[in-house]
Amino acid sequence: MTSHKSPQTMKPATAAKKLGVYLEATPAEFQEGVVSRDELGALQSDPPEWLLELRRNGPHPRPVVAAKLGVSIAGLARGGITEALTTEQIDALMADRPEWLQQERATQAEVRKETVRIKEKNAARRDQPRRPRS
């Protein structure tokens, strides 16, 4: 007796998150259906025009907006950005450099530096020979 595996599927919100796009901007058929792992793989390897357009011009979900601006998602919220933004809106923010954005970018740079420092410290600690306890 052979068992037939049913394909693994995911909700459209999960697929949109994996694709890095804003769900509400996707076509209705994408939002209303389910996406199999094979379909997701096909979308990633050979994206249709609507997906290319969303990735290029948005609107982008907050994690993508945060990455493009070089801030954290919490930093976006502190700056009053709670909705998806288009590439044009992101570019305008980068050109205007409001005070909150400058502050959040500086904070994010400090966080990155601290993360590197901790990794280096932990690596050095791992590389040291262990001394027997007495």
C-alpha positions in Angstrom: 0.0 0.0 0.0 1.4 3.4 -1.0 0.5 6.5 0.9 0.0 9.7 -1.0 1.4 12.7 0.7 -0.7 15.8 0.5 1.3 18.9 -0.4 2.1 21.2 2.4 0.3 24.5 2.1 0.4 27.8 3.8 -1.9 30.7 4.3 -1.5 33.6 1.9 -0.2 35.8 4.8 2.6 33.4 5.4 3.5 33.1 1.7 3.5 36.9 1.4 5.8 37.2 4.4 8.2 34.7 2.9 8.1 36.5 -0.4 8.7 39.9 1.3 5.6 41.5 0.0 2.6 43.3 1.5 -0.4 40.9 1.4 -3.0 43.6 0.8 -1.2 44.6 -2.4 -1.2 41.1 -3.9 -3.7 39.9 -6.5 -7.1 38.7 -5.1 -6.5 35.1 -6.3 -3.3 35.1 -4.2 -5.0 36.5 -1.1 -8.0 34.1 -1.3 -6.3 30.8 -1.9 -3.6 28.7 -0.2 -0.1 28.4 -1.4 1.8 25.1 -1.6 5.5 24.8 -1.0 6.0 24.0 -4.7 4.0 27.1 -5.7 6.0 29.3 -3.3 9.2 27.9 -4.8 8.0 28.7 -8.3 7.1 32.2 -7.2 10.6 32.7 -5.8 12.5 31.2 -8.7 10.4 32.6 -11.5 8.4 35.5 -10.1 5.4 36.8 -12.1 5.2 40.4 -13.2 2.9 41.4 -10.3 5.5 40.1 -7.8 8.4 41.8 -9.5 6.4 45.1 -9.5 5.5 44.8 -5.8 9.2 44.1 -4.9 10.3 47.0 -7.0 7.7 49.7 -6.2 5.8 48.4 -3.2 3.9 49.0 -1.1 6.3 47.2 1.1 5.6 45.5 4.5 7.1 47.1 7.6 10.0 44.6 7.9 11.1 45.6 4.3 10.5 49.3 5.0 12.6 49.0 8.2 15.4 47.3 6.3 15.4 49.8 3.5 15.6 52.7 6.0 18.2 51.0 8.1 16.1 51.0 11.3 14.2 48.5 13.4 10.5 47.8 13.2 10.1 49.4 16.6 12.0 52.4 15.3 9.5 52.8 12.6 6.7 52.7 15.1 8.5 55.4 17.2 8.8 57.5 14.1 5.0 57.2 13.5 5.3 54.8 10.5 2.7 52.1 11.0 1.6 51.4 7.4 3.2 49.9 4.4 5.2 52.4 2.3 6.0 52.5 -1.4 9.5 52.8 -2.7 8.8 56.4 -3.6 7.8 57.2 0.0 10.9 55.4 1.4 13.1 57.4 -1.0 11.5 60.6 0.1 12.1 59.8 3.7 15.8 59.0 2.9 16.1 62.3 1.1 14.4 64.4 3.8 16.1 62.6 6.7 13.7 63.6 9.5 15.1 63.8 13.0 13.5 60.6 14.1 15.0 58.7 11.2 18.5 60.0 11.9 18.1 59.1 15.5 16.8 55.6 14.8 19.6 54.9 12.2 22.2 55.9 14.8 20.5 53.7 17.4 20.5 50.8 14.9 24.2 51.4 14.1 25.0 51.2 17.8 23.0 47.9 18.1 25.0 46.4 15.2 28.3 47.5 16.7 27.3 46.0 20.1 26.2 42.7 18.4 29.6 42.4 16.7 31.4 43.2 20.0 29.5 40.5 21.8 30.1 37.9 19.0 33.8 38.6 19.1 33.9 38.4 22.8 32.1 35.1 22.8 34.3 33.7 20.0 37.4 34.7 22.0 36.0 33.0 25.1 35.3 29.8 23.1 38.9 29.8 21.7 40.5 30.1 25.1 41.7 26.8 26.6 39.6 25.8 29.6 41.3 25.7 32.9 40.5 22.9 35.3 38.6 23.9 38.4 40.3 23.5 41.7 
